[in-house]
Amino acid sequence: MKTSIEMIEELGIEKFSLRKLAEKLNCEAMSIYYHLKNKDQIFDEIVDTLISTIQFENEELNVKQQLISVAQQWRALAKTYPNFFPILATHQLNTDIGSRFMHQILRIFNNANLPMQQASYFLRILNYYLIGVGIDEAKGYGLGSSAVHPIKADEYAERYPLLVQAMPYWTAAHYDEIFELGLEMLLARMLAETVNE
């Protein structure tokens, strides 16, 4: 798995193939295909490997601290593996490791005495937030070719003065502050009715 993830980060997900992996490992492609059906199987294993690195803190921490820890670790995966993160973010976590990961988050909400419907919603909402943050920081707006404006800077500033004023705060220098503020707002709403915050 280590070689696969290194290649994906070096080449990009689109250029990664089992044939190239075989070349990198100095073996025949058929050797790879003997063990793996396709790229999706490798992706399953990489996803499992990455999410299994997320540590769930001691339950002596309050619910909010536990969720912050998980969120920070998830974000760290996006920063460490920006080319693979879009796959991680949208991959179904239906393996045993993936199911255990989601179960552990639900357990945190359950320990906060949330009804299961609410805990289920909050798991999904937290997931939406972390996927959005991860994709934006790994592959987002500031890095795309659409960030180059086809009109002159002074004309752009005249047309969209509020955007021009806001854009300096959308840079990497502000990502930590934005992430922490958004997470704080999200968790404050989620945990407003719990007894363990």
GROMACS elastic network, one bead per residue, 0.5 to 0.9 nm:
[ bonds ]
;  ai    aj funct       b0    kb
    1     4     6  0.50589   500
    1     5     6  0.62216   500
    1     6     6  0.85149   500
    1    42     6  0.75703   500
    1    45     6  0.73192   500
    1    46     6  0.62452   500
    1    49     6  0.80322   500
    2     5     6  0.54182   500
    2     6     6  0.61512   500
    2     7     6  0.86349   500
    2    46     6  0.85047   500
    3     6     6  0.50904   500
    3     7     6  0.61092   500
    3     8     6  0.86283   500
    3    21     6  0.77203   500
    3    24     6  0.80638   500
    3    25     6  0.80681   500
    4     7     6  0.51822   500
    4     8     6  0.62307   500
    4     9     6  0.87014   500
    4    16     6  0.83090   500
    4    18     6  0.89642   500
    4    21     6  0.67250   500
    4    42     6  0.79117   500
    4    46     6  0.81527   500
    5     8     6  0.50342   500
    5     9     6  0.61837   500
    5    10     6  0.85317   500
    5    46     6  0.72018   500
    5    81     6  0.80386   500
    5    84     6  0.74810   500
    6     9     6  0.52133   500
    6    10     6  0.61474   500
    6    11     6  0.85852   500
    6    81     6  0.89125   500
    7    11     6  0.57853   500
    7    12     6  0.75376   500
    7    13     6  0.85860   500
    7    16     6  0.68653   500
    7    20     6  0.87921   500
    7    21     6  0.76956   500
    7    24     6  0.86796   500
    8    11     6  0.52835   500
    8    13     6  0.52454   500
    8    14     6  0.83599   500
    8    15     6  0.77581   500
    8    16     6  0.58626   500
    8    81     6  0.86883   500
    8    83     6  0.64743   500
    8    84     6  0.65851   500
    9    12     6  0.55770   500
    9    13     6  0.75475   500
    9    81     6  0.64676   500
    9    82     6  0.71898   500
    9    83     6  0.53050   500
    9    84     6  0.67993   500
   10    13     6  0.89783   500
   10    83     6  0.83252   500
   11    14     6  0.77904   500
   11    15     6  0.58044   500
   11    16     6  0.64688   500
   11    83     6  0.85404   500
   12    15     6  0.56833   500
   12    16     6  0.65084   500
   12    83     6  0.56066   500
   12    84     6  0.77274   500
   13    16     6  0.53294   500
   13    17     6  0.85629   500
   13    83     6  0.62237   500
   13    84     6  0.65333   500
   13    87     6  0.86506   500
   14    17     6  0.81955   500
   15    20     6  0.87178   500
   16    19     6  0.84978   500
   16    20     6  0.67150   500
   16    21     6  0.75586   500
   16    39     6  0.86976   500
   17    20     6  0.52251   500
   17    21     6  0.62261   500
   17    22     6  0.86776   500
   17    38     6  0.89968   500
   17    39     6  0.70492   500
   18    22     6  0.61263   500
   18    23     6  0.86476   500
   18    29     6  0.68575   500
   18    32     6  0.69143   500
   18    33     6  0.77801   500
   18    36     6  0.89295   500
   18    38     6  0.74559   500
   18    39     6  0.67286   500
   19    22     6  0.51081   500
   19    23     6  0.63859   500
   19    24     6  0.87456   500
   19    28     6  0.81688   500
   19    29     6  0.53453   500
   19    30     6  0.87505   500
   19    32     6  0.81598   500
   20    23     6  0.50024   500
   20    24     6  0.61919   500
   20    25     6  0.86011   500
   20    29     6  0.83060   500
   21    24     6  0.50542   500
   21    25     6  0.61914   500
   21    26     6  0.85250   500
   21    27     6  0.87539   500
   21    29     6  0.80060   500
   21    32     6  0.81537   500
   22    25     6  0.50431   500
   22    26     6  0.59670   500
   22    27     6  0.51797   500
   22    28     6  0.58563   500
   22    29     6  0.51099   500
   22    30     6  0.84347   500
   22    31     6  0.77995   500
   22    32     6  0.64628   500
   23    27     6  0.61826   500
   23    28     6  0.73392   500
   23    29     6  0.76056   500
   24    27     6  0.78513   500
   25    28     6  0.86818   500
   27    30     6  0.83720   500
   27    31     6  0.67864   500
   27    32     6  0.79983   500
   28    31     6  0.53965   500
   28    32     6  0.71591   500
   29    32     6  0.52567   500
   29    33     6  0.63742   500
   29    34     6  0.86816   500
   30    34     6  0.59845   500
   30    35     6  0.88123   500
   31    34     6  0.51415   500
   31    35     6  0.68990   500
   31    36     6  0.88111   500
   32    35     6  0.54914   500
   32    36     6  0.59975   500
   32    37     6  0.84882   500
   33    37     6  0.57460   500
   33    38     6  0.72195   500
   34    37     6  0.74112   500
   36    39     6  0.77751   500
   36    40     6  0.89396   500
   36    41     6  0.63129   500
   36    42     6  0.71401   500
   37    40     6  0.79681   500
   37    41     6  0.64825   500
   37    42     6  0.86443   500
   38    41     6  0.56490   500
   38    42     6  0.70574   500
   39    42     6  0.51196   500
   39    43     6  0.61785   500
   39    44     6  0.86495   500
   40    44     6  0.61150   500
   40    45     6  0.86616   500
   41    44     6  0.50138   500
   41    45     6  0.64133   500
   41    46     6  0.86978   500
   42    45     6  0.51237   500
   42    46     6  0.61424   500
   42    47     6  0.85603   500
   43    47     6  0.59984   500
   43    48     6  0.84686   500
   43    84     6  0.89252   500
   43    87     6  0.76545   500
   43    88     6  0.82236   500
   43    91     6  0.85190   500
   44    47     6  0.52318   500
   44    48     6  0.62247   500
   44    49     6  0.86249   500
   44    88     6  0.89684   500
   44    91     6  0.79999   500
   44    92     6  0.88260   500
   44    93     6  0.86207   500
   44    95     6  0.79700   500
   45    48     6  0.50699   500
   45    49     6  0.60704   500
   45    50     6  0.86221   500
   46    50     6  0.61151   500
   46    51     6  0.85969   500
   46    88     6  0.84150   500
   47    50     6  0.52171   500
   47    51     6  0.61148   500
   47    52     6  0.83406   500
   47    87     6  0.81640   500
   47    88     6  0.58020   500
   47    91     6  0.77457   500
   47    93     6  0.82200   500
   47    98     6  0.82462   500
   48    51     6  0.54133   500
   48    52     6  0.59211   500
   48    53     6  0.88111   500
   48    93     6  0.82902   500
   48    95     6  0.76664   500
   48    96     6  0.86555   500
   48    97     6  0.59133   500
   48    98     6  0.65384   500
   49    52     6  0.53238   500
   49    53     6  0.68434   500
   49    97     6  0.86382   500
   50    53     6  0.54801   500
   50    54     6  0.75133   500
   50    77     6  0.74355   500
   50    88     6  0.84929   500
   51    54     6  0.54947   500
   51    55     6  0.88872   500
   51    74     6  0.79991   500
   51    77     6  0.85581   500
   51    88     6  0.87691   500
   51    97     6  0.77328   500
   51    98     6  0.73620   500
   51   101     6  0.73343   500
   52    55     6  0.76337   500
   52    97     6  0.68382   500
   52    98     6  0.82894   500
   52   101     6  0.77227   500
   53    73     6  0.85139   500
   54    69     6  0.89736   500
   54    70     6  0.67866   500
   54    73     6  0.60815   500
   54    74     6  0.72758   500
   54   101     6  0.84840   500
   55    69     6  0.82627   500
   55    70     6  0.72377   500
   55    73     6  0.79753   500
   56    59     6  0.83900   500
   56    66     6  0.70653   500
   56    67     6  0.88280   500
   56    69     6  0.76574   500
   56    70     6  0.67762   500
   56   104     6  0.76568   500
   56   105     6  0.85825   500
   57    60     6  0.82178   500
   57    61     6  0.71885   500
   57    65     6  0.85324   500
   57    66     6  0.59147   500
   57    69     6  0.72912   500
   57    70     6  0.82633   500
   58    61     6  0.60151   500
   58    66     6  0.78885   500
   59    62     6  0.70407   500
   59    63     6  0.80294   500
   59    66     6  0.75979   500
   59   108     6  0.83299   500
   61    64     6  0.80552   500
   61    65     6  0.59874   500
   61    66     6  0.62262   500
   62    65     6  0.54243   500
   62    66     6  0.63544   500
   62    67     6  0.88409   500
   62   112     6  0.88133   500
   62   196     6  0.63058   500
   62   197     6  0.58392   500
   63    66     6  0.51807   500
   63    67     6  0.62717   500
   63    68     6  0.86402   500
   63   108     6  0.62607   500
   63   109     6  0.73104   500
   63   111     6  0.77266   500
   63   112     6  0.65554   500
   63   191     6  0.82391   500
   63   196     6  0.63929   500
   63   197     6  0.57601   500
   64    67     6  0.52021   500
   64    68     6  0.61085   500
   64    69     6  0.86060   500
   64   187     6  0.68378   500
   64   188     6  0.84592   500
   64   191     6  0.75760   500
   64   196     6  0.85354   500
   64   197     6  0.60473   500
   65    68     6  0.50731   500
   65    69     6  0.61686   500
   65    70     6  0.87563   500
   65   197     6  0.86434   500
   66    69     6  0.51975   500
   66    70     6  0.64443   500
   66    71     6  0.87346   500
   66   108     6  0.74697   500
   67    70     6  0.51501   500
   67    71     6  0.60896   500
   67    72     6  0.85655   500
   67   105     6  0.78047   500
   67   108     6  0.76861   500
   67   187     6  0.82060   500
   68    71     6  0.50427   500
   68    72     6  0.60565   500
   68    73     6  0.85873   500
   68   180     6  0.89542   500
   68   183     6  0.76362   500
   68   184     6  0.86087   500
   68   187     6  0.85532   500
   69    72     6  0.52277   500
   69    73     6  0.62760   500
   69    74     6  0.86912   500
   70    73     6  0.51994   500
   70    74     6  0.62020   500
   70    75     6  0.86575   500
   70   105     6  0.84620   500
   71    74     6  0.51254   500
   71    75     6  0.61803   500
   71    76     6  0.85916   500
   71   126     6  0.83698   500
   71   130     6  0.68910   500
   71   183     6  0.82665   500
   72    75     6  0.50958   500
   72    76     6  0.61405   500
   72    77     6  0.88100   500
   73    77     6  0.64794   500
   73    78     6  0.89442   500
   74    77     6  0.52247   500
   74    78     6  0.67040   500
   74    79     6  0.89902   500
   74   130     6  0.72860   500
   74   131     6  0.89429   500
   74   134     6  0.80668   500
   75    78     6  0.50860   500
   75    79     6  0.64047   500
   75    80     6  0.86642   500
   75   130     6  0.69321   500
   75   131     6  0.86338   500
   75   133     6  0.74566   500
   75   134     6  0.58391   500
   75   137     6  0.89630   500
   76    79     6  0.50581   500
   76    80     6  0.60092   500
   76    81     6  0.84179   500
   76   134     6  0.86052   500
   77    80     6  0.50488   500
   77    81     6  0.57959   500
   77    82     6  0.78569   500
   77    85     6  0.72900   500
   77   134     6  0.82866   500
   78    81     6  0.53318   500
   78    82     6  0.52615   500
   78    83     6  0.84837   500
   78    84     6  0.80210   500
   78    85     6  0.53017   500
   78    86     6  0.84253   500
   78    88     6  0.86461   500
   78    89     6  0.87474   500
   78   131     6  0.88776   500
   78   133     6  0.86305   500
   78   134     6  0.51094   500
   78   135     6  0.72939   500
   78   137     6  0.75722   500
   78   138     6  0.60966   500
   79    82     6  0.56109   500
   79    85     6  0.83304   500
   79   134     6  0.73737   500
   79   137     6  0.72351   500
   79   138     6  0.61324   500
   80    83     6  0.89804   500
   80    85     6  0.87212   500
   80   138     6  0.88259   500
   81    84     6  0.54501   500
   81    85     6  0.57836   500
   81   138     6  0.79712   500
   82    85     6  0.51113   500
   82    86     6  0.75903   500
   82   134     6  0.81553   500
   82   135     6  0.78806   500
   82   137     6  0.81261   500
   82   139     6  0.67943   500
   83    86     6  0.70044   500
   83    87     6  0.83739   500
   83   138     6  0.73300   500
   83   139     6  0.77656   500
   84    87     6  0.55524   500
   84    88     6  0.64416   500
   84    89     6  0.87840   500
   85    89     6  0.58631   500
   85    90     6  0.85671   500
   85   131     6  0.88585   500
   85   134     6  0.72540   500
   85   135     6  0.70204   500
   85   138     6  0.73230   500
   85   139     6  0.88094   500
   86    89     6  0.50580   500
   86    90     6  0.63061   500
   86    91     6  0.83695   500
   86   131     6  0.82848   500
   86   134     6  0.81645   500
   86   135     6  0.63045   500
   86   138     6  0.84005   500
   86   139     6  0.82750   500
   87    90     6  0.54330   500
   87    91     6  0.56808   500
   88    91     6  0.52984   500
   88    92     6  0.84936   500
   89    92     6  0.86069   500
   89   127     6  0.86732   500
   89   130     6  0.84648   500
   89   131     6  0.55764   500
   89   132     6  0.87946   500
   89   134     6  0.79101   500
   89   135     6  0.78629   500
   90    93     6  0.89096   500
   90   131     6  0.80310   500
   91    94     6  0.87349   500
   92    95     6  0.82278   500
   92    98     6  0.79810   500
   93    96     6  0.82066   500
   93    97     6  0.77114   500
   93    99     6  0.61006   500
   93   101     6  0.82857   500
   93   102     6  0.79782   500
   94    97     6  0.79442   500
   94    98     6  0.55966   500
   94    99     6  0.57622   500
   95    98     6  0.50428   500
   95    99     6  0.60052   500
   95   100     6  0.84557   500
   96    99     6  0.51151   500
   96   100     6  0.60820   500
   96   101     6  0.85841   500
   97   100     6  0.50940   500
   97   101     6  0.61806   500
   97   102     6  0.88341   500
   98   101     6  0.50515   500
   98   102     6  0.64147   500
   98   103     6  0.85452   500
   99   102     6  0.53000   500
   99   103     6  0.60318   500
   99   104     6  0.86134   500
  100   104     6  0.61048   500
  100   105     6  0.87620   500
  101   104     6  0.52731   500
  101   105     6  0.66174   500
  101   106     6  0.88461   500
  102   105     6  0.51975   500
  102   106     6  0.62353   500
  102   107     6  0.85742   500
  102   123     6  0.79662   500
  103   106     6  0.50119   500
  103   107     6  0.60650   500
  103   108     6  0.87793   500
  104   108     6  0.65027   500
  104   109     6  0.89501   500
  105   108     6  0.51779   500
  105   109     6  0.66561   500
  105   110     6  0.86260   500
  105   123     6  0.70933   500
  106   109     6  0.51205   500
  106   110     6  0.59591   500
  106   111     6  0.85224   500
  106   116     6  0.83799   500
  106   119     6  0.63019   500
  106   120     6  0.70904   500
  106   122     6  0.88176   500
  106   123     6  0.68215   500
  107   111     6  0.59713   500
  107   112     6  0.85255   500
  107   119     6  0.88480   500
  108   111     6  0.51512   500
  108   112     6  0.65224   500
  108   119     6  0.89139   500
  109   112     6  0.50165   500
  109   113     6  0.68141   500
  109   114     6  0.59540   500
  109   115     6  0.85811   500
  109   116     6  0.84716   500
  109   118     6  0.87000   500
  109   119     6  0.55499   500
  109   120     6  0.86544   500
  109   122     6  0.81847   500
  109   123     6  0.83059   500
  109   191     6  0.88437   500
  110   113     6  0.51495   500
  110   114     6  0.54576   500
  110   115     6  0.72376   500
  110   116     6  0.72243   500
  110   119     6  0.68104   500
  111   114     6  0.74751   500
  111   196     6  0.79858   500
  112   191     6  0.80257   500
  112   194     6  0.55824   500
  112   195     6  0.64022   500
  112   196     6  0.55285   500
  112   197     6  0.76515   500
  113   116     6  0.89406   500
  113   194     6  0.64240   500
  113   195     6  0.72464   500
  113   196     6  0.81072   500
  114   117     6  0.81688   500
  114   118     6  0.62478   500
  114   119     6  0.58193   500
  114   191     6  0.88509   500
  114   193     6  0.82564   500
  114   194     6  0.68230   500
  115   118     6  0.54423   500
  115   119     6  0.61606   500
  115   120     6  0.86013   500
  116   120     6  0.58959   500
  116   121     6  0.84812   500
  117   120     6  0.51077   500
  117   121     6  0.62379   500
  117   122     6  0.86280   500
  118   121     6  0.50564   500
  118   122     6  0.60679   500
  118   123     6  0.85493   500
  118   190     6  0.88677   500
  119   122     6  0.50651   500
  119   123     6  0.61237   500
  119   124     6  0.87154   500
  120   123     6  0.51827   500
  120   124     6  0.64837   500
  120   125     6  0.87424   500
  121   124     6  0.52106   500
  121   125     6  0.61413   500
  121   126     6  0.85985   500
  122   126     6  0.59244   500
  122   127     6  0.82686   500
  122   190     6  0.67914   500
  123   126     6  0.52836   500
  123   127     6  0.61058   500
  123   128     6  0.87269   500
  124   128     6  0.61944   500
  124   129     6  0.87245   500
  125   128     6  0.50429   500
  125   129     6  0.63350   500
  125   130     6  0.87125   500
  125   186     6  0.86925   500
  126   129     6  0.51543   500
  126   130     6  0.62124   500
  126   131     6  0.85620   500
  126   183     6  0.86224   500
  126   186     6  0.78015   500
  126   187     6  0.85397   500
  127   130     6  0.52007   500
  127   131     6  0.60032   500
  127   132     6  0.84666   500
  128   131     6  0.52461   500
  128   132     6  0.61089   500
  128   133     6  0.86001   500
  129   132     6  0.52297   500
  129   133     6  0.61789   500
  129   134     6  0.85591   500
  129   182     6  0.84228   500
  129   183     6  0.80842   500
  129   186     6  0.85705   500
  130   133     6  0.50941   500
  130   134     6  0.59341   500
  130   135     6  0.84710   500
  130   183     6  0.89112   500
  131   134     6  0.51287   500
  131   135     6  0.60271   500
  131   136     6  0.83465   500
  132   135     6  0.53764   500
  132   136     6  0.59529   500
  132   137     6  0.84809   500
  133   136     6  0.52181   500
  133   137     6  0.60871   500
  133   138     6  0.84084   500
  133   140     6  0.89423   500
  133   179     6  0.72912   500
  134   137     6  0.53170   500
  134   138     6  0.58705   500
  134   139     6  0.81355   500
  134   140     6  0.86103   500
  135   138     6  0.50620   500
  135   139     6  0.54068   500
  135   140     6  0.59025   500
  136   139     6  0.55391   500
  136   141     6  0.64271   500
  136   142     6  0.81914   500
  136   143     6  0.88493   500
  137   140     6  0.55540   500
  137   141     6  0.82904   500
  137   142     6  0.83563   500
  137   143     6  0.86104   500
  137   172     6  0.78582   500
  137   175     6  0.77652   500
  138   143     6  0.83503   500
  139   142     6  0.80890   500
  139   143     6  0.61760   500
  139   144     6  0.72474   500
  140   143     6  0.55995   500
  140   144     6  0.64299   500
  141   144     6  0.54765   500
  141   145     6  0.85060   500
  141   146     6  0.75592   500
  141   147     6  0.65997   500
  142   145     6  0.84818   500
  142   146     6  0.84957   500
  142   147     6  0.60244   500
  142   170     6  0.79473   500
  142   171     6  0.73302   500
  142   172     6  0.88116   500
  143   146     6  0.84245   500
  143   147     6  0.70592   500
  144   147     6  0.56803   500
  144   148     6  0.81760   500
  145   148     6  0.58951   500
  145   149     6  0.89762   500
  146   149     6  0.69540   500
  148   151     6  0.89363   500
  149   152     6  0.74450   500
  149   153     6  0.78931   500
  149   156     6  0.80314   500
  151   154     6  0.84919   500
  151   155     6  0.66070   500
  151   156     6  0.62918   500
  152   155     6  0.52902   500
  152   156     6  0.61053   500
  152   157     6  0.86307   500
  153   156     6  0.50165   500
  153   157     6  0.61009   500
  153   158     6  0.86057   500
  154   157     6  0.50476   500
  154   158     6  0.62103   500
  154   159     6  0.86922   500
  155   158     6  0.50758   500
  155   159     6  0.62148   500
  155   160     6  0.85569   500
  156   159     6  0.51434   500
  156   160     6  0.58979   500
  156   161     6  0.76941   500
  156   164     6  0.80366   500
  157   160     6  0.52763   500
  157   162     6  0.83148   500
  157   163     6  0.79546   500
  157   164     6  0.59382   500
  157   165     6  0.87939   500
  158   161     6  0.57570   500
  160   163     6  0.54480   500
  160   164     6  0.64357   500
  160   165     6  0.88868   500
  161   164     6  0.51029   500
  161   165     6  0.62823   500
  161   166     6  0.86940   500
  162   165     6  0.50621   500
  162   166     6  0.61383   500
  162   167     6  0.86262   500
  163   166     6  0.50027   500
  163   167     6  0.59282   500
  164   167     6  0.54324   500
  164   168     6  0.76335   500
  165   168     6  0.68344   500
  165   169     6  0.83519   500
  166   169     6  0.57749   500
  166   170     6  0.71511   500
  167   170     6  0.52061   500
  167   171     6  0.73407   500
  168   171     6  0.60357   500
  168   174     6  0.87131   500
  169   172     6  0.85146   500
  169   173     6  0.78840   500
  169   174     6  0.59745   500
  169   175     6  0.85800   500
  170   173     6  0.80311   500
  170   174     6  0.63522   500
  170   175     6  0.72439   500
  170   178     6  0.86306   500
  171   174     6  0.56594   500
  171   175     6  0.67073   500
  172   175     6  0.50567   500
  172   176     6  0.79468   500
  173   176     6  0.74465   500
  173   177     6  0.84924   500
  174   177     6  0.54438   500
  174   178     6  0.61796   500
  174   179     6  0.85930   500
  175   178     6  0.51314   500
  175   179     6  0.59478   500
  175   180     6  0.85118   500
  176   179     6  0.51183   500
  176   180     6  0.60967   500
  176   181     6  0.84786   500
  177   180     6  0.52451   500
  177   181     6  0.60326   500
  177   182     6  0.85060   500
  178   181     6  0.51619   500
  178   182     6  0.60260   500
  178   183     6  0.84514   500
  179   182     6  0.52472   500
  179   183     6  0.60297   500
  179   184     6  0.84361   500
  180   183     6  0.51241   500
  180   184     6  0.59237   500
  180   185     6  0.85370   500
  181   184     6  0.50987   500
  181   185     6  0.61938   500
  181   186     6  0.85869   500
  182   185     6  0.51737   500
  182   186     6  0.60981   500
  182   187     6  0.85680   500
  183   186     6  0.50393   500
  183   187     6  0.59791   500
  183   188     6  0.83178   500
  184   187     6  0.53046   500
  184   188     6  0.59319   500
  184   189     6  0.86571   500
  185   188     6  0.51931   500
  185   189     6  0.64456   500
  185   190     6  0.87295   500
  186   189     6  0.54333   500
  186   190     6  0.62510   500
  186   191     6  0.86671   500
  187   191     6  0.58071   500
  187   192     6  0.80915   500
  188   191     6  0.54000   500
  188   192     6  0.57621   500
  189   192     6  0.52864   500
  189   193     6  0.83113   500
  190   193     6  0.75359   500
  190   194     6  0.83227   500
  191   194     6  0.52437   500
  191   195     6  0.83336   500
  191   196     6  0.83770   500
  191   197     6  0.65446   500
  192   195     6  0.85589   500
  192   197     6  0.80042   500
  193   197     6  0.88413   500
  194   197     6  0.63006   500
